[in-house]
């Protein structure tokens, strides 16, 4: 019986990755990398596929974006400040919005470009996202 206790103790000690005299410190949570400030703010697009809401946050420009560009699954965070990130669901959208610097302008674009392609979630979801964005210190514009 004592040999089994010794074996268990050795296995437990082998699983420890500390050197003698060191102390275990918790790993700090990873802070999300902030997205760059945009001279023209960011545009937010939304659409529903089956039951899921999809959102694309893209750097604001003077040009209209194509439906294909907005809905493309590829995410871009380039060194020249071009950002295009697509997420699914309001929790992922909130995480994405939290990466924006405070005082950043966000314009939630509805179906002006392609009315059949883009829409907003129900009003209570829009209100929840707008309230969250304002708590983050974002300047959030939503057409109603």
N, C-alpha and C positions, 0 to 999 in steps of 0.2 A: 504494500500500500504506500509506503513512503516514496518509492521510486516514481509512482504516478504523480504524486505531488511535486516532486522535483522536475519531472518532465513538463508538467503544466506551467510551473514557474519559469522554466527555461523558454518555453514557447511564448509566454507573456513577455518576457524580457527581450526576446528576439524581435518581437513585434514593435518594440519601442524604437523610435528613430532619434533618440537623443543621446548626446555624448555625456560622459560623466560631468557633473557640475552644471549642465545646462538646464534651463527651465523651459517649459512649454509655454508659448505665448499664442493667444488666439490670432488667427489670420484676420486682418481688418477687412471689412467689406470693400469690394471694388467699387469705386465711384465711377459712374458712367462718364465717358468722354464727351465733353461739351461739343456741340456742333458749332461751326463758325458763325459769326454775326453776318447777316446778309443785308446788303445795301437796300434791297427791295423787299426784304422780309422773306417769308416762306409761304407757299401755297399748300393747302391741304385739300386733297380730293378723297371722296369716299364713294363706295359702291357696294352693293350686296350681291353675293353669289350664293345661291341656295340659302342657307340660314346664316351664313357668316358675313360680317361687315369687314371690308378691306379699306385700308387707308394708305395714301401715299403723301408723304411730306417731301416737297421739292423746292429748291431754291427759286425765289421769285425772279422773273425776268419780264421784259417787255413783249416777249413773243408768246404765242399760244403753243401749248404743248399738245402733242398728239395723244390720242387715246392709247395707242400702243406703247408710247413712251411712259405714260403715267401708270399703266397696268403691268408693265414689264416686271418680272419677279427679281431681276438683278438690282441689287442695292449699290449705290455709288456714294462714296465719301472721298472726293478727290482733294489733292493738295491745293488746287486753285479755287477752293471754296464751293465747288459744285456738289450739291447733295440731292440724292433721290433715294428715299427709303420707303419701302412698302411693308406694312405690318397687317396682321389680322386680329381683329377683336379690340375692344376698348381698353383692356388692360395693357396690351402691347402699345396701343396709341399713347396712353398716359406715360408709359416708360419712355417712349420716344420724345414726347413733348418735354419731359423732365430734362432732356439733354440740351434743350435750347437755352441760350443765355437769357437772363432776365431782361425785360424791356424789348424783346424781339417781337416784331409784328408777324402775326399768322393770319392769313386770309383763307377761310374755309370756302372753297370754290364749289358752287353747285353745278347744275347742268347747263351752264351758259355755253360751254364749248360743244358738248355732245349730250343733249338732254336725255337721250335714251341710254347713255352709258353711266352717268354719274347721278347720285342722289345722296341725301343725308339720312341717317338713322332717324327713328322716331324722336319727337321733340324732347322727351325726357332724357334721352341719351345725349342729344346735342347740348341740352342745358347742363348735364353732368360734366361733359367734356369742357364746355366753356367755363364753368365754375372752377374746375380743376386747373385749367390753363391760367386763369386769372390769379388763382392762389400761388401759382409758380411765378407770377410777375410778368406774364406774357401779355402783350396787347393783342387781343383775340377778336377778330371780326367774323361775324356769321351773318349772312343774308338770310332773311326769313320770308 
